[in-house]
């Protein structure tokens, strides 16, 4: 009921019903081995409770990610724990009580008897416990009985697996889609299998050597797309400002609710002659979601198949990241601005490995509980406070601003946005349009600042949506708002909704709406070529979206893919124009097979790069491997101010160019939290100021009187 497993024939339905039996018998047989019956019953109860929790956790996870929990995801949960409570709660549905009703009833019964037993104890009466008409069988089992039950369970599981292998050859060797393993073998076997694969990958990582990189280099070099001469270098030397649009899908652009535009600012921005946007740009994230998107944009390599690369591998892996490339090739400084927890998705470690000079996380922003959402401070507040740091970066800079308000559960107060309700019976969908509208207003305010401060004329601004906001199980409710019939909605429609915005804006840029098919993996080579930096020497799996040699086969993390003509979802091929299933001709079948092989190869090689940490064996021409230990993000403010001060008249920061005057007074916002007090826009939080003053004092006695405000002395 809660998993979309793609059951196609009676055999698959039969296997789905039978597959819990084999593993269930195996696990429950563990309770037969203890000599003391009570211990055996206890083991059985523990197994049952753990199985129920595994099922319930996967149900909730599947509703959000359309995938199953992996070991890497579970192990990395501490790195994404902020905000998970509200998101998980929003996934709960009334019928979920079915999964735990038996445990709840037994627990209530024992709780009731406990209250009763307190009364009986006070009155010196014997205690009683519920037995539900059952008694413990304490008889000694025959010596070989437990082994026989276990063997029977293994035999039954083996039979189910053999039949599954006949119906789906290479089930465990071609694990492109976890749905197949769960469909044929069940949740518990999938979890055990995933644990074994994770252990195997760790061993493979330890045994990797430079020869494993040969097929990767052969592929990326042959897959390189030469830049478009009319765009190459058009943004050379410009600042790069990347704005990460959280959970922002393409259908929001141009969408109206009750006659009101959801994104009036973005709608107008796309129409400007200096704006280049892509209408067929897809997210390609897996279980790592936002972190996968960041990884692709920073490195042009895919996220891993079984979790978040940032969380599970990001601290140890070697990267060829955009911040390091731009610093070493063109003298860029770099910084990230994010109003949430520094450690979320393990960013505080990964950003160092990517080569980011500074990271201004939630601690650098003035905020209280009213100013924050589950994942960080509200977008209008975060963007209003960012210029006080941004103006001190040496130009050219590479800056990434991560928004958070448009995140599940998509809640914003009426005071923040009075955008009309979408009118569905799903609060998540209704909230999605309101938070997207709020984000659009925040973007308008930030762009107004860029123009007023003069930064716009010397900057390339890139905006992108990281992944879907509305999960597939809600799309039929969303359909009427998009002019679609819910009764005919299918997997093809789900796939088309995976489009997200990609927008470049810069004065003098040749604008327009580009219909080229591409994905997040293609952003870095496109950006580097716009900046006049050839990408051929780096290990990158994407290609320049503006190149005539661009590969327009868009690979999804589950090995499905989209091209300009058709959408391939498992064994089904849809025509993009009609949305209808296609009957494969020999010629089309050959084309699909060729594209599928390319997708499989690309994902497999990228997984090798990540899981084996292969980039430790490769140093591109002129590239100096990043030493993450050189960065201390707690000192980010002190760092930028110190550099600015030490450079003196040679400083290229916006603050220095403005005759040592802050530009923060130019920022205008209607955020209600700042209506009566705009100090957060112009001043640093006390704890940050104190820390920076202490750091400055320790550098030298001559800098002990530094004025740590938006107007520091040099």
C-alpha positions as CSV (number, residue, x, y, z in Angstrom):
1,X,0.0,0.0,0.0
2,X,2.9,2.4,0.8
3,X,5.5,1.0,-1.6
4,X,5.4,1.4,-5.4
5,X,7.2,-1.8,-6.4
6,X,6.0,-2.1,-10.0
7,X,4.2,-5.5,-9.7
8,X,3.6,-6.7,-13.3
9,X,2.4,-10.3,-13.1
10,X,0.7,-12.9,-10.8
11,X,4.1,-14.5,-10.0
12,X,5.5,-11.2,-8.6
13,X,2.4,-10.7,-6.5
14,X,2.8,-14.3,-5.2
15,X,6.5,-13.8,-4.4
16,X,5.7,-10.5,-2.6
17,X,3.2,-12.4,-0.3
18,X,5.6,-15.3,0.3
19,X,9.0,-13.6,0.7
20,X,8.5,-12.6,4.4
21,X,7.9,-16.3,5.3
22,X,11.5,-17.5,4.7
23,X,13.3,-14.7,6.5
24,X,10.6,-14.6,9.2
25,X,11.1,-18.3,10.0
26,X,14.9,-17.8,10.0
27,X,14.8,-14.9,12.4
28,X,12.1,-16.2,14.7
29,X,13.9,-19.6,14.9
30,X,16.6,-17.8,16.9
31,X,14.3,-17.9,19.8
32,X,14.3,-21.7,19.8
33,X,17.9,-22.1,20.6
34,X,18.1,-20.9,24.3
35,X,17.5,-23.7,26.8
36,X,15.3,-21.4,29.0
37,X,12.0,-20.8,27.3
38,X,11.5,-17.3,28.7
39,X,14.8,-16.2,27.0
40,X,13.5,-17.7,23.8
41,X,10.3,-15.8,24.0
42,X,12.2,-12.6,24.8
43,X,14.3,-13.1,21.6
44,X,11.2,-13.6,19.6
45,X,9.6,-10.4,20.9
46,X,12.8,-8.4,20.2
47,X,12.9,-9.8,16.6
48,X,9.3,-8.9,16.1
49,X,9.7,-5.4,17.5
50,X,12.8,-4.7,15.4
51,X,11.0,-6.0,12.3
52,X,8.1,-3.7,12.9
53,X,10.4,-0.7,13.4
54,X,12.3,-1.6,10.2
55,X,9.0,-1.7,8.3
56,X,7.7,1.6,9.7
57,X,11.0,3.4,9.2
58,X,11.1,2.3,5.6
59,X,7.4,3.4,5.1
60,X,8.1,6.9,6.3
61,X,11.4,7.1,4.4
62,X,9.8,5.9,1.2
63,X,7.1,8.5,1.2
64,X,9.8,11.2,1.2
65,X,12.5,9.7,-1.0
66,X,10.7,7.0,-3.0
67,X,13.4,4.6,-1.9
68,X,14.4,2.3,0.9
69,X,16.7,2.9,3.9
70,X,20.3,1.9,3.4
71,X,23.0,1.2,6.0
72,X,24.9,4.3,4.9
73,X,21.8,6.4,5.4
74,X,21.3,5.0,8.9
75,X,24.9,5.5,9.9
76,X,24.8,9.1,8.6
77,X,21.6,10.1,10.2
78,X,23.4,12.1,12.9
79,X,24.7,14.4,10.2
80,X,21.3,15.3,9.0
81,X,19.3,15.1,12.3
82,X,18.4,18.8,12.4
83,X,14.8,19.2,11.4
84,X,14.1,15.5,10.8
85,X,11.5,15.4,13.5
86,X,9.0,17.7,11.7
87,X,9.8,16.2,8.3
88,X,9.2,12.7,9.6
89,X,6.0,13.8,11.4
90,X,4.6,15.2,8.1
91,X,5.1,11.8,6.5
92,X,2.9,10.0,9.0
93,X,-0.6,9.0,7.8
94,X,-3.6,7.8,9.8
95,X,-3.4,4.2,8.5
96,X,0.1,3.8,9.8
97,X,-1.4,2.7,13.1
98,X,-1.9,-0.7,11.3
99,X,1.8,-1.3,11.4
100,X,2.1,-1.0,15.2
101,X,-1.5,-1.7,16.5
102,X,-0.5,-5.0,18.0
103,X,2.5,-3.6,19.9
104,X,0.4,-0.6,21.0
105,X,-2.4,-2.8,22.3
106,X,0.0,-5.1,24.2
107,X,1.8,-2.1,25.7
108,X,-1.4,-0.5,26.8
109,X,-2.5,-3.8,28.4
110,X,0.7,-4.1,30.3
111,X,0.5,-0.4,31.3
112,X,-3.1,-0.9,32.6
113,X,-2.1,-4.0,34.5
114,X,0.9,-2.1,36.0
115,X,-1.5,0.5,37.4
116,X,-3.8,-2.3,38.7
117,X,-0.8,-4.1,40.2
118,X,0.2,-1.0,42.2
119,X,-3.2,-1.2,43.9
120,X,-2.9,-4.9,44.4
121,X,0.6,-4.5,45.9
122,X,-0.6,-1.8,48.3
123,X,-3.3,-4.3,49.5
124,X,-0.9,-7.2,49.7
125,X,-2.6,-9.1,46.9
126,X,-0.7,-11.2,44.3
127,X,0.4,-9.4,41.1
128,X,-1.2,-10.4,37.8
129,X,-0.1,-9.8,34.2
130,X,-2.1,-10.1,30.9
131,X,-1.7,-13.4,29.1
132,X,-4.4,-13.0,26.4
133,X,-5.5,-16.5,26.9
134,X,-2.1,-17.9,26.2
135,X,0.4,-19.7,28.4
136,X,4.2,-20.1,28.0
137,X,5.2,-23.5,26.7
138,X,8.3,-24.3,28.7
139,X,8.7,-27.9,27.4
140,X,12.3,-28.8,26.3
141,X,12.5,-28.9,22.5
142,X,14.0,-31.9,20.7
143,X,17.8,-31.4,20.2
144,X,17.7,-30.8,16.4
145,X,14.3,-29.0,16.3
146,X,15.8,-25.4,16.2
147,X,18.3,-26.4,13.5
148,X,15.5,-28.0,11.5
149,X,13.3,-24.9,11.7
150,X,16.3,-22.7,10.7
151,X,17.2,-25.0,7.8
152,X,13.5,-25.0,6.6
153,X,13.5,-21.2,6.6
154,X,16.7,-21.1,4.7
155,X,15.4,-23.6,2.2
156,X,12.2,-21.7,1.7
157,X,14.1,-18.4,1.3
158,X,16.4,-20.2,-1.2
159,X,13.4,-21.4,-3.2
160,X,11.9,-17.9,-3.3
161,X,15.3,-16.5,-4.4
162,X,15.6,-19.1,-7.1
163,X,12.2,-18.3,-8.5
164,X,12.9,-14.6,-8.3
165,X,16.2,-15.1,-10.2
166,X,14.3,-16.8,-13.0
167,X,11.8,-13.9,-13.1
168,X,14.5,-11.2,-12.8
169,X,17.9,-12.5,-13.9
170,X,21.0,-11.1,-12.1
171,X,18.8,-9.8,-9.3
172,X,21.6,-9.2,-6.9
173,X,24.4,-8.5,-9.3
174,X,22.6,-5.7,-11.2
175,X,21.1,-3.8,-8.2
176,X,20.3,-0.6,-10.1
177,X,16.9,-0.3,-8.3
178,X,16.4,-1.3,-4.7
179,X,12.7,-1.8,-5.5
180,X,13.5,-5.1,-7.2
181,X,15.3,-6.6,-4.2
182,X,12.5,-5.6,-1.9
183,X,9.8,-6.8,-4.3
184,X,11.3,-10.2,-4.8
185,X,13.1,-10.9,-1.5
186,X,11.6,-8.5,1.1
187,X,12.8,-5.7,3.4
188,X,14.9,-7.7,5.8
189,X,16.9,-9.5,3.1
190,X,17.5,-6.1,1.4
191,X,18.8,-4.7,4.6
192,X,21.2,-7.6,5.1
193,X,22.3,-7.5,1.5
194,X,22.9,-3.7,1.7
195,X,25.0,-4.2,4.9
196,X,27.1,-6.8,3.1
197,X,27.5,-4.6,0.1
198,X,28.6,-1.7,2.3
199,X,31.2,-3.9,4.0
200,X,32.4,-5.1,0.6
201,X,32.7,-1.5,-0.7
202,X,34.8,-0.6,2.4
203,X,37.1,-3.5,1.6
204,X,37.3,-2.5,-2.1
205,X,38.2,1.0,-1.0
206,X,41.1,-0.2,1.0
207,X,42.4,-2.4,-1.9
208,X,42.1,0.3,-4.6
209,X,45.1,1.5,-6.5
210,X,45.9,3.9,-9.4
211,X,45.1,1.3,-12.1
212,X,41.4,1.5,-11.1
213,X,41.4,5.0,-12.4
214,X,42.4,4.1,-16.0
215,X,38.8,3.3,-17.2
216,X,37.6,6.5,-15.5
217,X,40.1,8.7,-17.3
218,X,39.5,6.9,-20.6
219,X,35.7,7.6,-20.3
220,X,35.9,11.3,-19.1
221,X,38.5,12.2,-21.7
222,X,36.4,10.6,-24.6
223,X,33.2,12.1,-23.1
224,X,34.6,15.7,-23.0
225,X,32.5,18.3,-24.9
226,X,34.4,21.3,-26.3
227,X,33.1,24.7,-25.3
228,X,30.8,26.9,-27.4
229,X,33.0,29.7,-28.7
230,X,30.2,32.3,-28.5
231,X,29.9,31.7,-24.7
232,X,33.4,30.6,-23.7
233,X,35.0,33.2,-21.4
234,X,32.0,35.6,-21.5
235,X,32.1,35.7,-17.6
236,X,35.9,35.6,-17.3
237,X,37.0,37.3,-14.1
238,X,33.5,37.9,-12.8
239,X,32.3,37.0,-9.3
240,X,30.2,33.9,-9.2
241,X,27.2,34.0,-6.9
242,X,25.3,30.6,-6.7
243,X,21.9,30.6,-5.1
244,X,20.7,27.2,-4.0
245,X,16.9,27.0,-4.3
246,X,15.9,24.4,-1.8
247,X,13.3,21.8,-3.0
248,X,12.4,24.1,-5.9
249,X,10.8,22.4,-9.0
250,X,10.5,23.9,-12.4
251,X,6.7,23.8,-12.5
252,X,6.6,26.6,-9.9
253,X,7.9,29.0,-12.6
254,X,4.9,30.6,-14.2
255,X,2.5,28.8,-11.9
256,X,-0.5,30.8,-10.6
257,X,-2.7,30.1,-7.5
258,X,-6.0,32.1,-7.5
259,X,-4.7,34.3,-10.3
260,X,-1.5,35.2,-8.3
261,X,1.9,34.2,-9.6
262,X,3.9,32.0,-7.3
263,X,7.2,33.3,-8.4
264,X,6.7,36.8,-10.0
265,X,10.3,37.8,-9.6
266,X,11.8,34.7,-11.2
267,X,9.2,34.9,-13.9
268,X,10.4,38.4,-14.7
269,X,14.1,37.5,-14.3
270,X,13.9,34.8,-16.9
271,X,12.5,37.2,-19.4
272,X,15.4,39.6,-19.1
273,X,17.8,39.8,-22.1
274,X,20.8,39.1,-19.8
275,X,19.3,35.9,-18.4
276,X,20.0,32.4,-19.8
277,X,17.7,29.7,-18.5
278,X,17.2,26.0,-19.2
279,X,13.7,24.5,-19.5
280,X,14.6,20.8,-19.7
281,X,17.1,20.7,-16.8
282,X,16.6,17.8,-14.3
283,X,17.8,17.1,-10.8
284,X,19.8,13.8,-10.6
285,X,19.9,13.2,-6.8
286,X,19.7,10.0,-5.0
287,X,19.4,9.3,-1.3
288,X,21.7,12.2,-0.5
289,X,19.2,14.7,-2.0
290,X,20.6,18.2,-1.3
291,X,24.1,16.9,-0.6
292,X,24.0,15.0,-3.9
293,X,23.0,18.2,-5.7
294,X,25.9,20.1,-4.1
295,X,28.3,17.3,-4.9
296,X,27.3,17.3,-8.6
297,X,27.5,21.1,-9.0
298,X,30.9,21.3,-7.2
299,X,32.6,18.2,-8.8
300,X,30.5,16.9,-11.7
301,X,30.5,13.5,-10.2
302,X,27.3,11.7,-9.1
303,X,26.2,11.0,-5.5
304,X,26.6,7.4,-4.5
305,X,23.9,4.7,-4.9
306,X,23.4,3.8,-1.2
307,X,23.4,7.0,0.8
308,X,24.9,10.4,1.0
309,X,28.4,10.8,-0.3
310,X,28.9,13.9,1.9
311,X,27.9,12.1,5.0
312,X,29.5,8.8,4.5
313,X,32.6,9.6,2.4
314,X,33.0,13.3,2.4
315,X,35.5,13.7,5.2
316,X,38.0,11.2,3.8
317,X,37.6,11.6,0.1
318,X,39.8,13.6,-2.3
319,X,37.9,16.1,-4.5
320,X,38.6,18.3,-7.5
321,X,36.1,20.9,-6.4
322,X,35.0,24.1,-8.1
323,X,36.4,26.3,-5.2
324,X,39.9,24.8,-5.5
325,X,39.8,24.9,-9.4
326,X,38.8,28.5,-9.5
327,X,41.3,29.6,-6.8
328,X,44.2,27.8,-8.5
329,X,43.3,28.7,-12.1
330,X,41.9,32.3,-11.7
331,X,42.6,33.5,-8.2
332,X,39.1,33.2,-6.8
333,X,38.3,33.4,-3.1
334,X,35.4,31.3,-1.9
335,X,32.7,31.1,0.8
336,X,29.4,29.4,1.6
337,X,26.5,31.2,3.3
338,X,24.0,28.9,5.1
339,X,21.8,29.9,8.0
340,X,21.6,26.4,9.4
341,X,23.7,23.9,11.3
342,X,27.3,23.9,10.1
343,X,27.5,20.1,10.4
344,X,24.3,19.3,8.5
345,X,25.2,16.8,5.7
346,X,28.7,16.9,7.1
347,X,29.2,20.2,5.3
348,X,31.8,21.6,7.8
349,X,34.2,18.8,6.7
350,X,33.3,18.4,3.0
351,X,33.6,22.1,2.3
352,X,37.2,22.0,3.5
353,X,38.0,19.1,1.2
354,X,36.4,21.0,-1.7
355,X,38.6,24.0,-1.0
356,X,36.2,26.6,0.3
357,X,38.1,29.3,2.2
358,X,35.3,30.2,4.5
359,X,31.9,28.9,5.7
360,X,29.4,31.3,7.3
361,X,26.8,28.9,8.9
362,X,24.0,29.6,11.3
363,X,26.3,30.8,14.1
364,X,27.2,33.8,12.1
365,X,23.6,35.1,11.8
366,X,21.5,36.9,14.3
367,X,18.4,34.9,14.9
368,X,16.1,33.5,17.6
369,X,13.4,30.8,17.5
370,X,10.9,33.1,15.7
371,X,13.4,33.7,12.9
372,X,14.2,30.1,12.3
373,X,12.7,27.1,10.6
374,X,13.6,23.5,11.1
375,X,16.6,23.8,8.7
376,X,17.9,27.3,9.3
377,X,16.9,30.9,9.6
378,X,14.3,32.2,7.2
379,X,15.5,33.1,3.7
380,X,14.7,36.8,3.9
381,X,16.6,37.2,7.1
382,X,19.5,35.1,5.9
383,X,19.9,36.9,2.6
384,X,19.6,40.3,4.4
385,X,22.4,39.4,6.7
386,X,24.7,37.9,4.1
387,X,26.0,41.1,2.5
388,X,27.8,42.1,5.8
389,X,30.1,39.2,5.1
390,X,29.9,39.1,1.3
391,X,31.2,42.7,1.0
392,X,34.5,41.7,2.7
393,X,35.4,38.9,0.3
394,X,38.2,39.6,-2.1
395,X,37.1,39.8,-5.7
396,X,36.7,37.8,-7.8
397,X,34.9,35.5,-5.4
398,X,32.9,32.2,-5.7
399,X,30.0,32.4,-3.2
400,X,27.3,29.9,-2.6
401,X,24.1,30.9,-0.8
402,X,21.9,28.1,0.5
403,X,18.3,28.8,1.1
404,X,16.3,26.6,3.5
405,X,12.7,28.0,4.0
406,X,11.3,26.1,1.0
407,X,11.9,22.7,2.8
408,X,9.4,20.1,3.9
409,X,7.2,20.5,5.9
410,X,6.9,23.9,4.0
411,X,5.6,26.0,6.8
412,X,5.8,29.8,6.9
413,X,3.6,32.1,9.1
414,X,0.9,34.3,7.7
415,X,2.9,37.3,8.8
416,X,5.7,36.1,6.5
417,X,3.5,35.5,3.5
418,X,-0.1,36.1,2.8
419,X,0.0,34.1,-0.5
420,X,-3.3,32.3,-1.1
421,X,-3.9,28.7,-0.1
422,X,-3.8,26.3,-3.0
423,X,-7.0,24.7,-1.8
424,X,-6.0,21.0,-1.8
425,X,-6.6,18.6,1.1
426,X,-2.8,18.2,1.5
427,X,-1.2,20.7,3.8
428,X,2.2,19.9,2.4
429,X,1.3,20.9,-1.1
430,X,-0.6,24.1,0.1
431,X,2.5,25.1,2.1
432,X,4.8,24.4,-0.8
433,X,3.4,27.2,-2.9
434,X,3.5,29.6,0.0
435,X,7.1,29.0,1.0
436,X,8.2,29.1,-2.7
437,X,6.5,32.5,-3.0
438,X,8.3,33.6,0.2
439,X,11.6,32.5,-1.3
440,X,10.9,34.4,-4.5
441,X,10.3,37.6,-2.5
442,X,13.7,37.0,-0.7
443,X,15.4,36.6,-4.1
444,X,13.9,39.9,-5.3
445,X,15.3,41.7,-2.3
446,X,18.7,40.2,-2.7
447,X,18.9,41.1,-6.4
448,X,17.8,44.7,-5.6
449,X,20.8,44.8,-3.2
450,X,23.2,43.5,-5.9
451,X,22.0,46.3,-8.2
452,X,22.2,49.0,-5.6
453,X,25.7,48.0,-4.4
454,X,27.1,47.6,-7.9
455,X,27.9,43.9,-7.4
456,X,25.5,42.9,-10.2
457,X,27.5,44.5,-13.0
458,X,30.6,42.4,-12.0
459,X,28.9,39.1,-11.2
460,X,27.5,36.0,-12.8
461,X,24.6,34.9,-10.7
462,X,23.5,31.3,-11.0
463,X,20.3,29.9,-9.5
464,X,19.4,26.2,-9.4
465,X,16.8,23.9,-7.8
466,X,18.4,21.1,-6.0
467,X,15.7,18.4,-6.0
468,X,12.0,17.8,-5.9
469,X,9.8,19.3,-3.2
470,X,6.7,17.3,-3.7
471,X,7.3,13.6,-3.4
472,X,5.7,11.2,-6.0
473,X,3.1,9.9,-3.7
474,X,1.5,13.4,-3.6
475,X,1.6,14.1,-7.3
476,X,-1.9,13.0,-8.0
477,X,-3.2,15.6,-5.5
478,X,-1.0,18.2,-7.2
479,X,-2.1,17.2,-10.7
480,X,-5.3,19.3,-11.0
481,X,-3.2,22.5,-10.1
482,X,-1.0,21.6,-13.1
483,X,-4.0,21.1,-15.4
484,X,-3.6,17.3,-15.3
485,X,-6.1,14.5,-14.7
486,X,-5.2,12.5,-11.5
487,X,-6.8,9.4,-12.9
488,X,-4.4,9.2,-15.8
489,X,-1.3,10.3,-13.9
490,X,1.5,7.7,-14.2
491,X,5.3,7.2,-13.8
492,X,6.0,9.3,-16.9
493,X,4.3,12.3,-15.3
494,X,6.4,11.8,-12.1
495,X,9.6,11.8,-14.2
496,X,8.7,15.0,-16.0
497,X,8.2,16.7,-12.6
498,X,11.8,16.1,-11.8
499,X,12.7,19.3,-13.8
500,X,14.3,22.0,-11.7
501,X,15.4,25.5,-12.6
502,X,18.8,26.4,-13.9
503,X,19.3,30.2,-14.5
504,X,22.3,32.3,-15.3
505,X,22.1,36.1,-15.1
506,X,24.9,38.6,-15.9
507,X,24.8,42.0,-17.7
508,X,25.9,41.3,-21.3
509,X,25.2,37.6,-21.2
510,X,23.4,36.3,-24.3
511,X,20.1,35.3,-22.8
512,X,17.1,33.3,-23.7
513,X,15.4,30.0,-22.8
514,X,17.5,27.0,-23.8
515,X,15.6,23.7,-24.4
516,X,18.7,21.5,-24.2
517,X,18.2,18.4,-22.1
518,X,20.7,18.2,-19.2
519,X,21.1,17.7,-15.5
520,X,23.0,18.8,-12.4
521,X,26.0,16.7,-13.5
522,X,26.5,19.2,-16.4
523,X,26.6,22.4,-14.4
524,X,30.3,22.6,-13.5
525,X,31.8,22.2,-17.0
526,X,29.2,24.7,-18.2
527,X,30.2,27.2,-15.5
528,X,33.9,26.7,-16.0
529,X,33.6,27.3,-19.7
530,X,31.6,30.5,-19.1
531,X,34.5,31.7,-16.9
532,X,37.0,30.8,-19.6
533,X,38.5,27.8,-17.9
534,X,38.7,24.6,-20.0
535,X,37.5,21.6,-18.1
536,X,39.2,18.8,-20.1
537,X,41.9,18.1,-17.5
538,X,39.5,17.2,-14.7
539,X,37.6,14.1,-13.9
540,X,34.0,15.2,-14.7
541,X,31.1,13.1,-15.8
542,X,29.0,16.0,-17.2
543,X,29.3,18.0,-20.3
544,X,28.9,21.7,-21.2
545,X,25.2,22.4,-21.7
546,X,26.0,25.0,-24.3
547,X,28.4,22.8,-26.3
548,X,27.3,21.3,-29.6
549,X,28.9,18.1,-28.3
550,X,26.8,18.0,-25.2
551,X,25.5,14.6,-24.1
552,X,21.8,15.1,-23.7
553,X,21.1,11.7,-22.1
554,X,20.1,12.6,-18.6
555,X,20.9,9.8,-16.1
556,X,18.9,9.4,-13.0
557,X,20.5,7.9,-9.9
558,X,18.3,4.7,-10.2
559,X,19.6,4.1,-13.8
560,X,16.4,5.4,-15.5
561,X,17.0,8.2,-17.9
562,X,15.5,10.9,-20.1
563,X,16.5,12.1,-23.6
564,X,15.1,14.8,-25.8
565,X,12.8,12.2,-27.4
566,X,11.9,9.6,-24.8
567,X,11.8,8.7,-21.1
568,X,13.0,5.3,-20.0
569,X,11.7,4.0,-16.7
570,X,12.9,0.4,-16.1
571,X,11.6,-1.6,-19.1
572,X,9.1,1.0,-20.1
573,X,9.8,3.6,-22.8
574,X,7.6,6.7,-23.1
575,X,7.4,9.2,-26.0
576,X,8.1,12.6,-24.6
577,X,5.7,14.4,-26.9
578,X,2.7,12.2,-26.3
579,X,3.5,10.7,-23.0
580,X,2.4,7.3,-24.4
581,X,4.2,4.0,-24.0
582,X,6.2,3.1,-27.1
583,X,6.3,-0.3,-28.8
584,X,10.0,-0.9,-29.4
585,X,11.2,-1.4,-32.9
586,X,14.5,-3.1,-33.5
587,X,16.1,0.2,-34.3
588,X,14.6,2.0,-31.2
589,X,15.5,-1.0,-29.0
590,X,19.2,-0.7,-30.2
591,X,19.2,3.0,-29.5
592,X,17.7,2.5,-26.0
593,X,20.2,-0.2,-25.2
594,X,23.1,2.0,-26.3
595,X,21.9,4.9,-24.1
596,X,21.2,2.5,-21.2
597,X,24.8,1.2,-21.4
598,X,26.1,4.8,-21.4
599,X,24.0,5.6,-18.3
600,X,25.1,2.4,-16.5
601,X,28.8,3.1,-17.4
602,X,28.7,6.7,-16.2
603,X,27.1,5.9,-12.9
604,X,29.3,2.8,-12.3
605,X,32.5,4.7,-13.0
606,X,31.4,7.7,-10.8
607,X,30.6,5.2,-8.0
608,X,34.1,3.8,-8.3
609,X,35.6,7.2,-8.1
610,X,33.7,7.9,-4.8
611,X,33.7,4.5,-3.2
612,X,37.3,3.8,-3.9
613,X,38.5,7.4,-3.4
614,X,40.2,7.2,-6.7
615,X,41.0,10.9,-7.1
616,X,43.8,10.5,-4.5
617,X,45.7,8.8,-7.3
618,X,45.2,11.6,-9.9
619,X,46.5,15.1,-9.9
620,X,45.4,17.2,-12.9
621,X,47.8,19.5,-14.6
622,X,48.5,22.5,-12.5
623,X,46.2,21.3,-9.7
624,X,47.4,21.3,-6.1
625,X,45.5,18.8,-3.9
626,X,43.5,20.5,-1.2
627,X,44.7,20.2,2.4
628,X,41.5,20.5,4.5
629,X,43.5,21.1,7.7
630,X,44.4,24.6,6.6
631,X,40.8,25.8,7.1
632,X,39.2,26.9,10.4
633,X,35.6,27.9,9.7
634,X,35.1,29.2,13.2
635,X,37.5,32.0,12.2
636,X,35.8,32.8,8.8
637,X,34.9,36.4,9.7
638,X,38.3,37.0,11.3
639,X,39.9,35.5,8.2
640,X,38.2,37.8,5.6
641,X,38.7,40.9,7.7
642,X,42.4,40.1,8.3
643,X,43.0,39.6,4.6
644,X,41.3,42.8,3.8
645,X,43.2,44.7,6.4
646,X,46.6,43.2,5.4
647,X,46.1,44.0,1.7
648,X,45.4,47.6,2.5
649,X,45.0,49.6,-0.7
650,X,45.4,46.4,-2.8
651,X,42.2,44.9,-1.3
652,X,39.6,44.2,-4.0
653,X,36.6,43.6,-1.7
654,X,33.4,45.6,-2.3
655,X,33.9,47.2,1.1
656,X,37.3,48.5,0.0
657,X,36.1,49.6,-3.4
658,X,33.4,51.6,-1.6
659,X,36.0,53.7,0.2
660,X,35.9,51.5,3.3
661,X,32.2,52.1,3.7
662,X,29.7,49.3,4.2
663,X,27.0,48.7,1.6
664,X,24.7,46.9,4.1
665,X,22.6,50.0,4.5
666,X,21.4,49.6,0.9
667,X,19.6,46.3,1.7
668,X,15.8,46.7,1.8
669,X,13.5,44.0,3.2
670,X,9.9,43.7,4.3
671,X,10.7,40.8,6.7
672,X,8.5,41.4,9.8
673,X,11.3,40.4,12.1
674,X,13.4,43.4,10.9
675,X,10.6,46.0,10.7
676,X,11.6,47.6,14.0
677,X,15.2,46.6,14.3
678,X,17.6,46.5,11.3
679,X,20.7,46.1,13.3
680,X,21.1,42.4,12.3
681,X,21.6,43.5,8.7
682,X,24.6,45.7,9.6
683,X,26.1,44.2,12.8
684,X,27.7,40.9,13.6
685,X,26.3,38.7,16.4
686,X,28.0,39.4,19.8
687,X,29.5,35.9,20.0
688,X,31.0,36.2,16.5
689,X,32.3,39.7,17.2
690,X,33.9,38.6,20.5
691,X,35.5,35.6,18.9
692,X,36.9,37.8,16.0
693,X,38.2,40.4,18.4
694,X,40.0,37.7,20.4
695,X,41.5,36.2,17.2
696,X,42.6,39.6,16.0
697,X,44.3,40.3,19.3
698,X,46.2,37.1,19.2
699,X,47.5,37.8,15.7
700,X,49.5,40.9,16.7
701,X,49.4,43.7,19.3
702,X,49.0,46.2,16.4
703,X,45.6,44.7,15.5
704,X,44.3,44.5,19.0
705,X,42.0,47.5,18.5
706,X,40.3,46.3,15.3
707,X,36.7,47.5,15.1
708,X,34.8,44.3,14.3
709,X,31.7,45.7,12.6
710,X,30.8,46.0,9.0
711,X,33.4,48.9,8.9
712,X,36.6,47.3,10.1
713,X,39.8,49.3,10.3
714,X,42.6,48.1,8.1
